[in-house]
Amino acid sequence: MNKMNHEPLKVYVAGSSRERASRAVPIIAALRKQGLVVTHDWTVDMDKHTSAEHSDADVPDEVRRRCSELDANGVRLADFVLLLAPEERGSSGVWVELGMALTQRVPVVVCGAHNRRTIFTSLAHKLCDTDDEGVRYLSWIQEERG
């Protein structure tokens, strides 16, 4: 079958809000450049409602609920979740997204130096030492689907 007839791989990128500029935004751009579809770009909403000085806790309740629903839907619609394991221990949303993906049987690729931070990453489809390795792996999956 011709590659052009296949839908692109759909990916949700899970990561820490604090690391969105340094990790999530460039990885989302790299995935899109490879022709993969990002099911929901949560960095856009977080850029509007949080900053280095203001945490997710400061986001108004109605915005928090809407963002949570969009994120959960992004996980549900994904063929893969690319989880950027946070450098810092304080991030919690990314681990909730891991749990959602695992319970919905969405394969997870966990990237970064802390890819073994929790025992639950042992249930991941693949562990990668770097974010770029995760992008390359998903690009390879996309090619293999062709």
Backbone bond lengths (Angstrom), bond angles and torsions (degrees), N, CA, C in turn:
res aa  C-N    CA-C-N  psi(-1)  N-CA   C-N-CA  omega(-1)  CA-C   N-CA-C  phi
1 M - - - 1.447 - - 1.528 109.71 -
2 N 1.290 117.59 145.90 1.458 123.38 -178.04 1.529 110.90 -72.96
3 K 1.333 115.89 136.95 1.471 120.99 179.48 1.532 112.04 -57.88
4 M 1.292 116.80 -32.78 1.463 120.80 -176.32 1.530 111.74 -65.12
5 N 1.323 117.35 -17.79 1.461 120.65 -179.40 1.524 112.92 -85.73
6 H 1.321 118.16 -8.11 1.458 121.20 -176.68 1.517 111.48 -93.34
7 E 1.307 114.10 143.46 1.460 118.46 174.83 1.519 109.31 -72.03
8 P 1.331 117.55 145.71 1.461 119.45 177.23 1.531 111.17 -66.16
9 L 1.302 115.29 153.25 1.459 122.20 176.45 1.522 108.80 -62.39
10 K 1.333 116.58 134.29 1.467 121.96 -179.66 1.534 108.26 -102.18
11 V 1.319 115.71 128.35 1.464 121.51 -174.05 1.528 109.84 -130.37
12 Y 1.317 114.94 137.45 1.468 121.17 169.12 1.522 106.32 -107.60
13 V 1.323 117.11 129.12 1.458 122.19 178.52 1.518 108.37 -99.22
14 A 1.332 115.75 115.18 1.469 121.94 177.59 1.521 108.28 -99.98
15 G 1.316 115.99 135.10 1.460 119.43 179.84 1.509 111.27 -166.61
16 S 1.306 114.78 175.00 1.457 122.12 179.80 1.524 111.04 -77.53
17 S 1.324 116.58 136.42 1.468 120.34 175.86 1.523 111.14 -57.50
18 R 1.310 116.54 -37.16 1.466 120.30 -179.60 1.522 112.55 -66.79
19 E 1.317 116.67 -25.11 1.465 120.58 -178.88 1.529 112.75 -103.35
20 R 1.324 116.75 12.90 1.463 118.20 -174.02 1.521 112.38 -63.18
21 A 1.331 118.39 -42.10 1.467 119.76 -178.58 1.527 111.62 -69.98
22 S 1.319 116.29 -38.38 1.466 119.75 -175.36 1.524 113.40 -82.70
23 R 1.330 117.44 -26.14 1.465 119.52 -175.11 1.527 113.55 -125.79
24 A 1.329 117.62 -56.63 1.466 120.05 -171.89 1.529 112.63 -65.32
25 V 1.317 117.80 -47.43 1.469 120.11 -177.48 1.532 111.23 -60.46
26 P 1.350 119.70 -48.16 1.470 118.13 178.71 1.533 113.43 -65.12
27 I 1.326 117.28 -34.40 1.464 119.94 -179.86 1.525 110.47 -70.57
28 I 1.315 117.63 -40.71 1.470 120.67 175.96 1.525 110.08 -59.92
29 A 1.335 116.68 -43.55 1.470 120.55 178.12 1.528 110.93 -63.00
30 A 1.324 117.61 -40.87 1.472 121.36 -179.89 1.524 110.99 -65.39
31 L 1.330 117.18 -41.02 1.463 120.23 178.21 1.523 110.79 -62.86
32 R 1.317 116.00 -44.57 1.468 119.96 179.81 1.523 110.59 -63.56
33 K 1.315 116.67 -38.90 1.466 121.22 178.98 1.530 110.90 -62.18
34 Q 1.325 116.08 -31.36 1.468 121.59 178.13 1.530 112.11 -81.70
35 G 1.330 117.26 -0.81 1.454 121.17 177.78 1.519 114.86 89.64
36 L 1.329 117.30 9.02 1.454 121.07 177.62 1.532 108.99 -85.50
37 V 1.322 116.35 155.73 1.460 121.94 -179.10 1.520 108.71 -102.59
38 V 1.311 116.85 130.52 1.465 122.21 175.34 1.523 106.65 -93.19
39 T 1.331 116.28 120.86 1.467 120.61 -173.17 1.520 113.40 -69.19
40 H 1.318 117.33 -28.54 1.467 121.29 174.53 1.524 108.26 -161.77
41 D 1.320 116.29 127.58 1.463 121.60 178.11 1.523 109.21 -98.02
42 W 1.324 115.81 88.87 1.459 123.01 -177.79 1.525 111.91 -66.50
43 T 1.324 118.18 -18.70 1.472 120.17 -177.23 1.525 111.38 -64.47
44 V 1.320 116.83 -29.86 1.468 120.50 -179.66 1.528 110.01 -63.99
45 D 1.338 116.52 -48.70 1.467 119.92 179.13 1.525 111.43 -64.37
46 M 1.313 116.84 -41.97 1.470 119.95 -178.51 1.522 111.05 -66.55
47 D 1.334 117.59 -34.24 1.464 120.13 176.36 1.528 110.99 -63.88
48 K 1.334 116.40 -33.19 1.465 120.79 179.53 1.528 112.25 -73.46
49 H 1.325 116.88 -33.39 1.460 120.02 -166.74 1.531 115.81 -115.89
50 T 1.326 118.16 -8.04 1.464 119.77 179.26 1.517 109.86 -136.45
51 S 1.307 114.98 168.39 1.462 121.62 176.17 1.520 107.29 -153.90
52 A 1.308 115.64 -179.45 1.465 119.54 178.41 1.526 110.90 -60.50
53 E 1.345 116.22 -28.40 1.464 120.73 -178.02 1.530 112.99 -88.19
54 H 1.325 117.54 -17.97 1.459 121.87 -176.11 1.521 109.83 -124.16
55 S 1.301 116.83 127.25 1.457 121.19 -178.34 1.520 110.94 -87.08
56 D 1.335 115.39 175.27 1.457 120.85 176.20 1.529 111.48 -58.52
57 A 1.328 116.43 -28.72 1.470 121.11 -178.81 1.524 111.86 -63.19
58 D 1.336 117.14 -22.34 1.459 121.41 -178.81 1.525 113.49 -86.82
59 V 1.316 117.51 -4.24 1.463 121.87 -179.50 1.523 108.49 -75.61
60 P 1.341 117.95 135.27 1.467 120.59 179.59 1.532 111.72 -55.59
61 D 1.333 115.63 146.01 1.467 121.66 -174.47 1.524 113.94 -54.12
62 E 1.348 117.38 -43.97 1.467 118.92 -177.84 1.529 111.19 -65.53
63 V 1.324 117.35 -33.70 1.468 121.46 177.61 1.528 109.70 -71.96
64 R 1.326 116.75 -41.28 1.471 121.12 178.25 1.533 110.70 -58.58
65 R 1.323 115.72 -44.00 1.463 120.12 -179.43 1.528 110.89 -65.30
66 R 1.319 116.67 -47.03 1.470 120.55 179.89 1.526 110.47 -61.20
67 C 1.322 117.40 -45.14 1.470 120.99 -179.97 1.527 110.89 -63.77
68 S 1.322 116.73 -40.83 1.468 120.48 178.69 1.519 111.19 -62.46
69 E 1.326 116.53 -41.94 1.468 120.19 179.33 1.525 111.15 -65.16
70 L 1.336 116.98 -41.52 1.463 120.67 178.43 1.529 111.27 -64.99
71 D 1.326 116.14 -41.36 1.470 120.08 178.57 1.525 110.73 -64.11
72 A 1.332 116.94 -46.57 1.466 120.96 179.97 1.528 110.64 -61.40
73 N 1.314 116.89 -40.27 1.453 120.91 177.87 1.531 110.60 -66.26
74 G 1.330 116.86 -38.16 1.466 120.66 176.95 1.512 112.01 -60.25
75 V 1.326 116.82 -40.44 1.466 121.26 176.42 1.525 109.34 -64.48
76 R 1.312 116.28 -47.52 1.474 121.30 -176.68 1.527 112.06 -60.47
77 L 1.325 117.53 -38.26 1.464 121.87 -176.67 1.529 113.94 -81.31
78 A 1.324 117.05 -10.64 1.465 121.24 -173.24 1.523 112.78 -78.47
79 D 1.331 114.82 148.29 1.460 121.76 168.64 1.527 109.54 -80.68
80 F 1.333 115.76 -30.44 1.464 123.77 177.93 1.515 109.07 -144.93
81 V 1.322 115.94 148.19 1.464 121.76 167.59 1.519 106.63 -106.66
82 L 1.315 116.16 127.72 1.466 122.17 174.08 1.521 106.28 -101.44
83 L 1.314 116.07 107.42 1.460 121.68 -175.50 1.516 109.39 -99.70
84 L 1.328 115.81 119.32 1.457 122.33 177.66 1.524 107.12 -91.12
85 A 1.322 115.97 95.87 1.464 120.36 -175.96 1.528 109.33 -58.24
86 P 1.340 116.93 121.39 1.464 120.57 -174.58 1.530 113.11 -63.65
87 E 1.317 113.37 147.70 1.460 120.54 175.24 1.526 110.77 -69.65
88 E 1.335 115.99 -35.37 1.464 120.43 -177.04 1.523 110.41 -100.90
89 R 1.300 116.05 153.53 1.466 121.36 -176.23 1.529 113.03 -79.48
90 G 1.305 119.06 -17.55 1.452 121.33 -173.15 1.510 115.66 -70.94
91 S 1.309 118.20 -19.84 1.458 120.85 -177.36 1.523 110.35 -68.59
92 S 1.328 116.72 131.86 1.464 119.25 -179.23 1.527 112.99 -121.36
93 G 1.323 118.56 -30.40 1.458 121.15 -177.32 1.522 112.88 -58.44
94 V 1.309 116.61 -39.81 1.460 121.17 -178.87 1.530 111.19 -60.35
95 W 1.331 116.36 -35.27 1.465 120.35 -179.54 1.528 110.96 -75.57
96 V 1.326 116.92 -30.20 1.469 120.28 173.02 1.529 108.82 -64.82
97 E 1.335 116.68 -43.34 1.457 120.79 178.56 1.534 111.48 -63.13
98 L 1.322 117.41 -35.77 1.467 120.70 174.26 1.532 109.41 -59.90
99 G 1.321 116.42 -47.55 1.461 120.55 179.24 1.514 112.36 -60.32
100 M 1.340 116.79 -42.51 1.465 119.62 177.80 1.514 110.47 -60.83
101 A 1.325 117.12 -46.09 1.460 120.69 -178.64 1.526 110.76 -62.20
102 L 1.321 116.91 -44.57 1.462 119.92 -178.73 1.523 111.64 -63.67
103 T 1.323 116.91 -42.63 1.469 118.86 -178.47 1.527 112.01 -71.16
104 Q 1.336 117.06 -25.45 1.465 121.08 177.91 1.531 111.93 -93.75
105 R 1.315 116.03 4.71 1.466 122.88 178.81 1.525 112.81 59.36
106 V 1.333 116.06 35.78 1.457 121.53 172.70 1.534 105.67 -90.12
107 P 1.330 118.87 121.75 1.459 120.06 -179.27 1.527 111.44 -60.06
108 V 1.325 115.39 142.07 1.466 121.68 -176.92 1.522 109.44 -120.12
109 V 1.328 115.30 134.73 1.458 122.68 171.08 1.524 105.53 -111.10
110 V 1.339 116.57 118.76 1.464 121.43 -177.63 1.517 108.60 -103.36
111 C 1.342 115.80 127.15 1.461 121.94 -175.20 1.519 111.63 -118.83
112 G 1.326 115.11 151.47 1.448 121.30 170.94 1.517 113.50 113.33
113 A 1.310 114.14 168.49 1.464 121.68 -177.35 1.525 112.31 -61.14
114 H 1.322 116.79 -25.68 1.471 121.14 -177.14 1.528 111.83 -105.72
115 N 1.323 116.48 34.20 1.463 120.79 -175.68 1.527 113.60 -70.48
116 R 1.328 116.63 -3.61 1.466 120.52 177.17 1.537 111.51 -118.23
117 R 1.311 116.97 21.66 1.468 121.62 -175.24 1.526 112.83 -58.27
118 T 1.309 117.57 -35.67 1.453 122.21 179.24 1.521 109.09 -122.29
119 I 1.329 116.84 150.92 1.459 119.54 179.10 1.522 111.45 -62.13
120 F 1.325 117.60 -21.85 1.459 120.94 -175.74 1.524 113.01 -71.76
121 T 1.332 118.16 -16.72 1.468 117.97 174.63 1.530 110.75 -70.28
122 S 1.333 116.96 -13.12 1.470 119.15 174.65 1.527 110.92 -67.33
123 L 1.321 117.93 -16.09 1.457 122.63 176.90 1.527 112.30 -89.30
124 A 1.330 116.45 -0.88 1.463 120.62 -179.99 1.520 110.69 -68.64
125 H 1.298 115.38 155.98 1.464 123.22 175.70 1.526 109.72 -66.20
126 K 1.352 115.79 -39.03 1.461 121.22 -177.74 1.514 109.84 -156.94
127 L 1.337 116.21 144.48 1.467 123.23 172.18 1.527 107.50 -109.75
128 C 1.326 115.95 134.34 1.466 121.86 178.76 1.522 108.51 -124.53
129 D 1.309 116.35 143.14 1.461 120.33 -179.35 1.523 112.78 -75.53
130 T 1.342 117.30 -25.23 1.464 120.67 -179.27 1.522 110.36 -131.95
131 D 1.321 115.76 159.70 1.460 121.40 177.06 1.531 110.29 -64.72
132 D 1.336 116.41 -41.17 1.462 120.46 -179.88 1.528 111.53 -61.66
133 E 1.330 116.54 -36.53 1.462 120.37 176.79 1.533 110.27 -61.81
134 G 1.318 116.49 -39.20 1.469 120.73 177.08 1.515 112.12 -63.59
135 V 1.335 117.14 -42.34 1.466 121.10 177.87 1.526 109.81 -62.94
136 R 1.335 116.63 -45.02 1.467 119.89 179.18 1.532 111.21 -60.76
137 Y 1.331 116.06 -40.65 1.459 119.99 -179.83 1.530 110.79 -63.15
138 L 1.329 117.32 -46.25 1.467 120.14 -179.92 1.527 111.41 -67.03
139 S 1.316 117.39 -34.31 1.468 120.77 175.52 1.524 110.11 -64.10
140 W 1.330 116.31 -38.89 1.462 121.12 177.11 1.534 110.09 -64.24
141 I 1.345 116.44 -43.64 1.473 120.44 177.06 1.529 109.48 -57.01
142 Q 1.311 116.55 -44.07 1.470 122.04 179.87 1.533 109.50 -59.07
143 E 1.313 116.96 -45.74 1.468 120.45 179.96 1.527 111.25 -64.31
144 E 1.323 116.80 -40.83 1.462 121.25 -178.96 1.528 111.97 -66.13
145 R 1.312 116.51 -29.72 1.471 120.41 178.93 1.525 111.43 -68.32
146 G 1.334 115.68 -24.52 1.459 121.92 -177.01 1.467 113.09 -64.02
